[in-house]
Amino acid sequence: MGIPFTQYLLPDGRTAHVEIERSPEVEAQAERFLALGGHFDAEVLRTGEVSFTAEVGDDLCAIEVTPNGPAVLAAVDRLVATAAKWASRAAPGEGGPEPPGDPTGVDGLERYEGAEG
């Protein structure tokens, strides 16, 4: 199956769609994150390092920056694990905070009784 990433390419930011094969457990975690509207991005930086991000809307849920090479696969696993933790907290009905856009909170912070806004 593979985990879908949008890869931003040097020098002009063109995009390519790639899939990174990981274990079935990691891919299942990624699917749960994607089901909440998340997406994964990858970019080789001018330093030669690779930046991976997991985002939902305007929320940056996870980021990993790693040297390009063998360390990339472990970084993808960490990124997905962090995104999965975010997804488990954000999933409605699971006792965590509401997903982005919750009218009862501001940037994930609960409003206090009597607070304006």
TORBA-576919 format. One record per atom (N, C-alpha, C): residue number from 0; atom name; x, y, z. Coordinates in pm, whole numbers, plus 32768, in hexadecimal, padded with zeros to 4 digits. Example, Ala and Ser with C-alpha at 12.3 -4.5 7.8 and 13.67 -1.06 7.14 Angstrom:
2
+--------+-------+------+------+------+
! drenvo ! lovex !    X !    Y !    Z !
+--------+-------+------+------+------+
!      0 !     N ! 8527 ! 7DC7 ! 830C !
!      0 !    CA ! 84CE ! 7E3E ! 830C !
!      0 !     C ! 8528 ! 7EB6 ! 830C !
!      1 !     N ! 8505 ! 7F1F ! 82C4 !
!      1 !    CA ! 8557 ! 7F96 ! 82CA !
!      1 !     C ! 850A ! 8003 ! 8313 !
+--------+-------+------+------+------+
//
This chain:
117
+--------+-------+------+------+------+
! drenvo ! lovex !    X !    Y !    Z !
+--------+-------+------+------+------+
!      0 !     N ! 8053 ! 7F89 ! 8000 !
!      0 !    CA ! 8000 ! 8000 ! 8000 !
!      0 !     C ! 8057 ! 807D ! 8000 !
!      1 !     N ! 80A3 ! 8095 ! 8068 !
!      1 !    CA ! 80F7 ! 810C ! 8071 !
!      1 !     C ! 80AD ! 8182 ! 80AD !
!      2 !     N ! 80FA ! 81DE ! 80E5 !
!      2 !    CA ! 80C3 ! 8259 ! 811F !
!      2 !     C ! 80D4 ! 82C8 ! 80B8 !
!      3 !     N ! 8068 ! 830D ! 8091 !
!      3 !    CA ! 8074 ! 8376 ! 802C !
!      3 !     C ! 80B2 ! 83F5 ! 8066 !
!      4 !     N ! 8112 ! 842A ! 801D !
!      4 !    CA ! 8153 ! 84AA ! 803E !
!      4 !     C ! 8150 ! 8503 ! 7FC3 !
!      5 !     N ! 8140 ! 8585 ! 7FDA !
!      5 !    CA ! 815A ! 85E7 ! 7F71 !
!      5 !     C ! 81EA ! 8612 ! 7F85 !
!      6 !     N ! 823C ! 85FF ! 7F1F !
!      6 !    CA ! 82C9 ! 8623 ! 7F28 !
!      6 !     C ! 82DE ! 86A7 ! 7EDE !
!      7 !     N ! 831C ! 8707 ! 7F22 !
!      7 !    CA ! 833D ! 8788 ! 7EE5 !
!      7 !     C ! 83CD ! 8780 ! 7EB4 !
!      8 !     N ! 83E1 ! 879F ! 7E36 !
!      8 !    CA ! 8462 ! 878A ! 7DF5 !
!      8 !     C ! 84AC ! 880E ! 7DE2 !
!      9 !     N ! 8530 ! 8807 ! 7DF3 !
!      9 !    CA ! 8587 ! 887A ! 7DD6 !
!      9 !     C ! 8598 ! 8883 ! 7D3E !
!     10 !     N ! 85AE ! 88F5 ! 7D04 !
!     10 !    CA ! 85C4 ! 8974 ! 7D49 !
!     10 !     C ! 8546 ! 89C9 ! 7D52 !
!     11 !     N ! 84D8 ! 899D ! 7D15 !
!     11 !    CA ! 8465 ! 89F7 ! 7D08 !
!     11 !     C ! 83E7 ! 89C9 ! 7D50 !
!     12 !     N ! 83EF ! 8962 ! 7DA0 !
!     12 !    CA ! 837B ! 8938 ! 7DED !
!     12 !     C ! 8314 ! 88E6 ! 7DA0 !
!     13 !     N ! 833A ! 88B8 ! 7D28 !
!     13 !    CA ! 82DE ! 885F ! 7CE1 !
!     13 !     C ! 82B8 ! 87ED ! 7D3E !
!     14 !     N ! 8245 ! 87B1 ! 7D26 !
!     14 !    CA ! 821B ! 8744 ! 7D7D !
!     14 !     C ! 8216 ! 86BF ! 7D32 !
!     15 !     N ! 822C ! 8656 ! 7D7C !
!     15 !    CA ! 821F ! 85CE ! 7D4A !
!     15 !     C ! 81D8 ! 857F ! 7DB7 !
!     16 !     N ! 8189 ! 851E ! 7D8E !
!     16 !    CA ! 8145 ! 84C9 ! 7DEF !
!     16 !     C ! 8193 ! 8446 ! 7DF9 !
!     17 !     N ! 81BC ! 8426 ! 7E74 !
!     17 !    CA ! 820A ! 83AD ! 7E8B !
!     17 !     C ! 81C8 ! 835D ! 7EFB !
!     18 !     N ! 81E6 ! 82DD ! 7F00 !
!     18 !    CA ! 81B9 ! 8289 ! 7F6D !
!     18 !     C ! 8232 ! 8249 ! 7FAE !
!     19 !     N ! 8233 ! 8248 ! 8033 !
!     19 !    CA ! 82A0 ! 820D ! 807E !
!     19 !     C ! 826A ! 8190 ! 80C3 !
!     20 !     N ! 82A4 ! 811F ! 80A1 !
!     20 !    CA ! 827A ! 809E ! 80DA !
!     20 !     C ! 82AE ! 8091 ! 8169 !
!     21 !     N ! 8254 ! 8071 ! 81C5 !
!     21 !    CA ! 8279 ! 8058 ! 8250 !
!     21 !     C ! 8231 ! 7FDC ! 8280 !
!     22 !     N ! 8244 ! 7FB9 ! 82FD !
!     22 !    CA ! 8205 ! 7F41 ! 8334 !
!     22 !     C ! 816C ! 7F51 ! 8332 !
!     23 !     N ! 8123 ! 7EE4 ! 8332 !
!     23 !    CA ! 8090 ! 7EEE ! 8336 !
!     23 !     C ! 805D ! 7F40 ! 83AD !
!     24 !     N ! 80A0 ! 7F36 ! 841F !
!     24 !    CA ! 8075 ! 7F81 ! 8495 !
!     24 !     C ! 8086 ! 8017 ! 8480 !
!     25 !     N ! 80F7 ! 8041 ! 8449 !
!     25 !    CA ! 810F ! 80CF ! 8430 !
!     25 !     C ! 80AE ! 8102 ! 83C5 !
!     26 !     N ! 8099 ! 80B4 ! 835E !
!     26 !    CA ! 803C ! 80DD ! 82F3 !
!     26 !     C ! 7FAD ! 80E8 ! 8328 !
!     27 !     N ! 7F86 ! 8092 ! 8386 !
!     27 !    CA ! 7F01 ! 809B ! 83C1 !
!     27 !     C ! 7EF4 ! 811C ! 8413 !
!     28 !     N ! 7F5E ! 8141 ! 845D !
!     28 !    CA ! 7F5C ! 81BF ! 84A8 !
!     28 !     C ! 7F4D ! 8234 ! 8448 !
!     29 !     N ! 7F94 ! 8230 ! 83D9 !
!     29 !    CA ! 7F8D ! 829C ! 8376 !
!     29 !     C ! 7F00 ! 82A6 ! 833C !
!     30 !     N ! 7EC1 ! 8235 ! 8321 !
!     30 !    CA ! 7E38 ! 8236 ! 82EA !
!     30 !     C ! 7DD7 ! 827B ! 8349 !
!     31 !     N ! 7DE5 ! 8262 ! 83CB !
!     31 !    CA ! 7D8C ! 82A4 ! 842C !
!     31 !     C ! 7DA0 ! 833B ! 8429 !
!     32 !     N ! 7E1D ! 8366 ! 841D !
!     32 !    CA ! 7E3A ! 83F6 ! 8415 !
!     32 !     C ! 7E00 ! 8431 ! 8394 !
!     33 !     N ! 7E13 ! 83ED ! 8325 !
!     33 !    CA ! 7DDF ! 841C ! 82A5 !
!     33 !     C ! 7D47 ! 8423 ! 82A6 !
!     34 !     N ! 7D06 ! 83C7 ! 82EE !
!     34 !    CA ! 7C74 ! 83C5 ! 82F5 !
!     34 !     C ! 7C3B ! 8441 ! 8339 !
!     35 !     N ! 7C8D ! 8484 ! 838B !
!     35 !    CA ! 7C63 ! 8501 ! 83CB !
!     35 !     C ! 7C7D ! 857A ! 8373 !
!     36 !     N ! 7CA5 ! 8561 ! 82F6 !
!     36 !    CA ! 7CC2 ! 85D0 ! 829B !
!     36 !     C ! 7D53 ! 85FA ! 829B !
!     37 !     N ! 7DA9 ! 85AA ! 82D7 !
!     37 !    CA ! 7E37 ! 85CB ! 82DD !
!     37 !     C ! 7E7F ! 85AE ! 825B !
!     38 !     N ! 7EF6 ! 85E4 ! 8250 !
!     38 !    CA ! 7F4D ! 85C6 ! 81DE !
!     38 !     C ! 7FE0 ! 85CB ! 820B !
!     39 !     N ! 8032 ! 8586 ! 81BE !
!     39 !    CA ! 80C1 ! 857E ! 81DB !
!     39 !     C ! 810E ! 85C2 ! 816A !
!     40 !     N ! 8175 ! 8610 ! 818E !
!     40 !    CA ! 81CA ! 8653 ! 812C !
!     40 !     C ! 825C ! 8630 ! 8147 !
!     41 !     N ! 82AC ! 8636 ! 80DD !
!     41 !    CA ! 833C ! 861D ! 80E8 !
!     41 !     C ! 8385 ! 8683 ! 8092 !
!     42 !     N ! 83F8 ! 86AF ! 80C2 !
!     42 !    CA ! 8447 ! 8710 ! 8076 !
!     42 !     C ! 84DB ! 86FC ! 8095 !
!     43 !     N ! 852D ! 86F0 ! 802C !
!     43 !    CA ! 85BD ! 86EE ! 803F !
!     43 !     C ! 85E9 ! 8780 ! 804B !
!     44 !     N ! 8626 ! 87A0 ! 80BB !
!     44 !    CA ! 8651 ! 882A ! 80D5 !
!     44 !     C ! 86D7 ! 8845 ! 8090 !
!     45 !     N ! 86F8 ! 88C4 ! 8083 !
!     45 !    CA ! 8777 ! 88E9 ! 8043 !
!     45 !     C ! 87EF ! 88B7 ! 8093 !
!     46 !     N ! 87DA ! 8896 ! 8111 !
!     46 !    CA ! 8845 ! 885F ! 8164 !
!     46 !     C ! 885F ! 87CC ! 8146 !
!     47 !     N ! 8805 ! 878E ! 80F8 !
!     47 !    CA ! 880E ! 8700 ! 80DC !
!     47 !     C ! 87B9 ! 86AC ! 813A !
!     48 !     N ! 8786 ! 86EA ! 81A4 !
!     48 !    CA ! 872E ! 86A3 ! 81FF !
!     48 !     C ! 86A3 ! 8697 ! 81C0 !
!     49 !     N ! 8652 ! 863D ! 81F9 !
!     49 !    CA ! 85CA ! 862B ! 81CB !
!     49 !     C ! 856C ! 8656 ! 823A !
!     50 !     N ! 8509 ! 86A8 ! 8216 !
!     50 !    CA ! 84A2 ! 86D4 ! 8273 !
!     50 !     C ! 8421 ! 8689 ! 8252 !
!     51 !     N ! 83E7 ! 864B ! 82B7 !
!     51 !    CA ! 8365 ! 8608 ! 82A9 !
!     51 !     C ! 8303 ! 864E ! 8305 !
!     52 !     N ! 828B ! 8669 ! 82D4 !
!     52 !    CA ! 8224 ! 86A5 ! 8328 !
!     52 !     C ! 81A1 ! 8658 ! 831A !
!     53 !     N ! 8151 ! 8660 ! 8384 !
!     53 !    CA ! 80C9 ! 862A ! 8386 !
!     53 !     C ! 806F ! 869F ! 83AE !
!     54 !     N ! 800A ! 86BB ! 835C !
!     54 !    CA ! 7FB5 ! 872F ! 8373 !
!     54 !     C ! 7F23 ! 870B ! 8360 !
!     55 !     N ! 7ECD ! 8753 ! 83AA !
!     55 !    CA ! 7E3D ! 8750 ! 8394 !
!     55 !     C ! 7E15 ! 87E3 ! 838A !
!     56 !     N ! 7DE2 ! 8809 ! 8315 !
!     56 !    CA ! 7DBF ! 8896 ! 8301 !
!     56 !     C ! 7E39 ! 88EC ! 831A !
!     57 !     N ! 7E2B ! 894F ! 8373 !
!     57 !    CA ! 7E9A ! 89A7 ! 8394 !
!     57 !     C ! 7EEB ! 8976 ! 840C !
!     58 !     N ! 7EC6 ! 8902 ! 8442 !
!     58 !    CA ! 7F0B ! 88CE ! 84B8 !
!     58 !     C ! 7F80 ! 8876 ! 8491 !
!     59 !     N ! 7FF6 ! 889A ! 84BF !
!     59 !    CA ! 806D ! 8846 ! 84B0 !
!     59 !     C ! 806A ! 87E4 ! 8524 !
!     60 !     N ! 8055 ! 8766 ! 8506 !
!     60 !    CA ! 8045 ! 86FF ! 856D !
!     60 !     C ! 80C7 ! 86BB ! 8591 !
!     61 !     N ! 8123 ! 86B3 ! 8531 !
!     61 !    CA ! 81A2 ! 866E ! 854A !
!     61 !     C ! 8207 ! 869C ! 84E2 !
!     62 !     N ! 8287 ! 869D ! 850A !
!     62 !    CA ! 82F4 ! 86BE ! 84AE !
!     62 !     C ! 836E ! 866C ! 84D3 !
!     63 !     N ! 83B6 ! 863E ! 8470 !
!     63 !    CA ! 8435 ! 85F8 ! 8482 !
!     63 !     C ! 8496 ! 8630 ! 841A !
!     64 !     N ! 850D ! 8652 ! 8445 !
!     64 !    CA ! 8579 ! 867A ! 83E9 !
!     64 !     C ! 85EC ! 861A ! 8402 !
!     65 !     N ! 861C ! 85DD ! 8396 !
!     65 !    CA ! 8680 ! 8573 ! 83A4 !
!     65 !     C ! 86E2 ! 8577 ! 832F !
!     66 !     N ! 875A ! 8544 ! 8343 !
!     66 !    CA ! 87B5 ! 8539 ! 82D1 !
!     66 !     C ! 8779 ! 84DD ! 8266 !
!     67 !     N ! 8790 ! 84FD ! 81E8 !
!     67 !    CA ! 8760 ! 84A9 ! 817B !
!     67 !     C ! 87B0 ! 8428 ! 817D !
!     68 !     N ! 876D ! 83B9 ! 816F !
!     68 !    CA ! 87B2 ! 8337 ! 8171 !
!     68 !     C ! 8765 ! 82D4 ! 81C6 !
!     69 !     N ! 87AD ! 8276 ! 8203 !
!     69 !    CA ! 876B ! 820B ! 824F !
!     69 !     C ! 8713 ! 823C ! 82C2 !
!     70 !     N ! 8731 ! 82B1 ! 82FB !
!     70 !    CA ! 86E4 ! 82E4 ! 836C !
!     70 !     C ! 8657 ! 8310 ! 8345 !
!     71 !     N ! 863C ! 831E ! 82C4 !
!     71 !    CA ! 85BB ! 8350 ! 8294 !
!     71 !     C ! 8548 ! 82F5 ! 82C1 !
!     72 !     N ! 8559 ! 8272 ! 82B7 !
!     72 !    CA ! 84EB ! 8217 ! 82D6 !
!     72 !     C ! 84C4 ! 821E ! 836A !
!     73 !     N ! 8526 ! 8227 ! 83C2 !
!     73 !    CA ! 8509 ! 8235 ! 8451 !
!     73 !     C ! 84C4 ! 82BA ! 846C !
!     74 !     N ! 84EB ! 8323 ! 8423 !
!     74 !    CA ! 84AB ! 83A6 ! 8434 !
!     74 !     C ! 8419 ! 83A1 ! 8408 !
!     75 !     N ! 83FD ! 8359 ! 839D !
!     75 !    CA ! 8371 ! 8349 ! 8370 !
!     75 !     C ! 8321 ! 8301 ! 83DC !
!     76 !     N ! 8359 ! 8299 ! 8417 !
!     76 !    CA ! 8314 ! 8251 ! 8482 !
!     76 !     C ! 82F6 ! 82AC ! 84F8 !
!     77 !     N ! 8357 ! 82FF ! 8520 !
!     77 !    CA ! 8341 ! 835D ! 858F !
!     77 !     C ! 82D7 ! 83C4 ! 856B !
!     78 !     N ! 82DD ! 83F8 ! 84F0 !
!     78 !    CA ! 827A ! 845A ! 84C2 !
!     78 !     C ! 81EE ! 8420 ! 84CA !
!     79 !     N ! 81DD ! 83A8 ! 8496 !
!     79 !    CA ! 8159 ! 836A ! 8496 !
!     79 !     C ! 812A ! 834E ! 8525 !
!     80 !     N ! 8183 ! 8321 ! 857C !
!     80 !    CA ! 815E ! 8306 ! 8608 !
!     80 !     C ! 812E ! 8386 ! 864C !
!     81 !     N ! 8173 ! 83F5 ! 8635 !
!     81 !    CA ! 814B ! 8475 ! 866F !
!     81 !     C ! 80C7 ! 84A3 ! 8635 !
!     82 !     N ! 80B5 ! 8494 ! 85B2 !
!     82 !    CA ! 8037 ! 84BA ! 8571 !
!     82 !     C ! 7FC5 ! 8463 ! 85A6 !
!     83 !     N ! 7FDE ! 83E4 ! 85BE !
!     83 !    CA ! 7F78 ! 838A ! 85F2 !
!     83 !     C ! 7F4F ! 83B4 ! 867F !
!     84 !     N ! 7FAF ! 83DE ! 86D1 !
!     84 !    CA ! 7F8E ! 8410 ! 8757 !
!     84 !     C ! 7F36 ! 848B ! 874D !
!     85 !     N ! 7F58 ! 84E6 ! 86F2 !
!     85 !    CA ! 7F07 ! 855D ! 86DC !
!     85 !     C ! 7E7A ! 8533 ! 86B2 !
!     86 !     N ! 7E70 ! 84D4 ! 8656 !
!     86 !    CA ! 7DEF ! 84A6 ! 8624 !
!     86 !     C ! 7D9B ! 8469 ! 8693 !
!     87 !     N ! 7DDA ! 841E ! 86EC !
!     87 !    CA ! 7D8D ! 83DF ! 8758 !
!     87 !     C ! 7D57 ! 8447 ! 87B9 !
!     88 !     N ! 7D9F ! 84B6 ! 87CB !
!     88 !    CA ! 7D6F ! 8522 ! 8822 !
!     88 !     C ! 7D05 ! 8575 ! 87DC !
!     89 !     N ! 7D0F ! 8580 ! 8758 !
!     89 !    CA ! 7CB5 ! 85D8 ! 870E !
!     89 !     C ! 7C36 ! 8593 ! 86E0 !
!     90 !     N ! 7C34 ! 850E ! 86E2 !
!     90 !    CA ! 7BC1 ! 84C5 ! 86AF !
!     90 !     C ! 7B47 ! 84DE ! 8708 !
!     91 !     N ! 7AD9 ! 850B ! 86CD !
!     91 !    CA ! 7A60 ! 8525 ! 871C !
!     91 !     C ! 7A31 ! 84A5 ! 8761 !
!     92 !     N ! 79FE ! 84B4 ! 87DB !
!     92 !    CA ! 79C4 ! 8444 ! 8822 !
!     92 !     C ! 7A28 ! 83EB ! 8868 !
!     93 !     N ! 7AA7 ! 840D ! 8865 !
!     93 !    CA ! 7B0A ! 83B9 ! 88A7 !
!     93 !     C ! 7B44 ! 83FC ! 8923 !
!     94 !     N ! 7B00 ! 8465 ! 8953 !
!     94 !    CA ! 7B28 ! 84A4 ! 89CF !
!     94 !     C ! 7B97 ! 850A ! 89C3 !
!     95 !     N ! 7BC8 ! 8523 ! 894A !
!     95 !    CA ! 7C32 ! 8584 ! 8938 !
!     95 !     C ! 7BFB ! 860B ! 8910 !
!     96 !     N ! 7C52 ! 866B ! 88F3 !
!     96 !    CA ! 7C23 ! 86EE ! 88C7 !
!     96 !     C ! 7BDB ! 86E4 ! 8842 !
!     97 !     N ! 7B89 ! 8742 ! 8828 !
!     97 !    CA ! 7B3F ! 8743 ! 87AA !
!     97 !     C ! 7B9E ! 875E ! 8737 !
!     98 !     N ! 7B7A ! 8734 ! 86BD !
!     98 !    CA ! 7BCF ! 874D ! 8649 !
!     98 !     C ! 7BD8 ! 87E1 ! 8629 !
!     99 !     N ! 7C33 ! 8808 ! 85CC !
!     99 !    CA ! 7C42 ! 8896 ! 85A9 !
!     99 !     C ! 7BBC ! 88D4 ! 8586 !
!    100 !     N ! 7BAE ! 8952 ! 85AB !
!    100 !    CA ! 7B33 ! 899B ! 858D !
!    100 !     C ! 7ACB ! 8991 ! 85FB !
!    101 !     N ! 7AED ! 8953 ! 866B !
!    101 !    CA ! 7A90 ! 8945 ! 86DA !
!    101 !     C ! 7A6B ! 89CF ! 870F !
!    102 !     N ! 79E9 ! 89F0 ! 8710 !
!    102 !    CA ! 79C1 ! 8A76 ! 873C !
!    102 !     C ! 79D1 ! 8A8B ! 87D2 !
!    103 !     N ! 79ED ! 8A22 ! 8820 !
!    103 !    CA ! 79FC ! 8A33 ! 88B0 !
!    103 !     C ! 7A8B ! 8A4C ! 88DA !
!    104 !     N ! 7AE7 ! 8A49 ! 887D !
!    104 !    CA ! 7B73 ! 8A5B ! 88A0 !
!    104 !     C ! 7BB9 ! 8AB9 ! 8841 !
!    105 !     N ! 7C2B ! 8AEA ! 886A !
!    105 !    CA ! 7C7B ! 8B42 ! 8817 !
!    105 !     C ! 7D05 ! 8B03 ! 8809 !
!    106 !     N ! 7D25 ! 8AD8 ! 878E !
!    106 !    CA ! 7DA6 ! 8A97 ! 8776 !
!    106 !     C ! 7DC1 ! 8A27 ! 87DA !
!    107 !     N ! 7D5A ! 89D6 ! 87F6 !
!    107 !    CA ! 7D6B ! 8964 ! 884E !
!    107 !     C ! 7D63 ! 8985 ! 88E2 !
!    108 !     N ! 7D53 ! 8A03 ! 8906 !
!    108 !    CA ! 7D47 ! 8A29 ! 8992 !
!    108 !     C ! 7CB3 ! 8A3D ! 89B3 !
!    109 !     N ! 7C88 ! 8A08 ! 8A22 !
!    109 !    CA ! 7BFD ! 8A18 ! 8A47 !
!    109 !     C ! 7BE6 ! 8AA5 ! 8A79 !
!    110 !     N ! 7B6D ! 8AD6 ! 8A5C !
!    110 !    CA ! 7B48 ! 8B5B ! 8A8E !
!    110 !     C ! 7B19 ! 8B4B ! 8B1D !
!    111 !     N ! 7B3C ! 8BAE ! 8B6F !
!    111 !    CA ! 7B10 ! 8BAD ! 8BF9 !
!    111 !     C ! 7A8B ! 8BF1 ! 8C04 !
!    112 !     N ! 7A3A ! 8BC2 ! 8C60 !
!    112 !    CA ! 79B6 ! 8BFD ! 8C76 !
!    112 !     C ! 79C5 ! 8C92 ! 8C8E !
!    113 !     N ! 7979 ! 8CE2 ! 8C47 !
!    113 !    CA ! 797D ! 8D71 ! 8C56 !
!    113 !     C ! 79E3 ! 8DB5 ! 8BFE !
!    114 !     N ! 7A36 ! 8D68 ! 8BB7 !
!    114 !    CA ! 7A99 ! 8DA5 ! 8B5D !
!    114 !     C ! 7A53 ! 8DD9 ! 8AE1 !
!    115 !     N ! 7A84 ! 8E46 ! 8AAE !
!    115 !    CA ! 7A4A ! 8E7F ! 8A34 !
!    115 !     C ! 7A7E ! 8E34 ! 89BB !
!    116 !     N ! 7A2D ! 8E38 ! 894F !
!    116 !    CA ! 7A5B ! 8E00 ! 88D0 !
!    116 !     C ! 7A1E ! 8D80 ! 88BA !
+--------+-------+------+------+------+
//
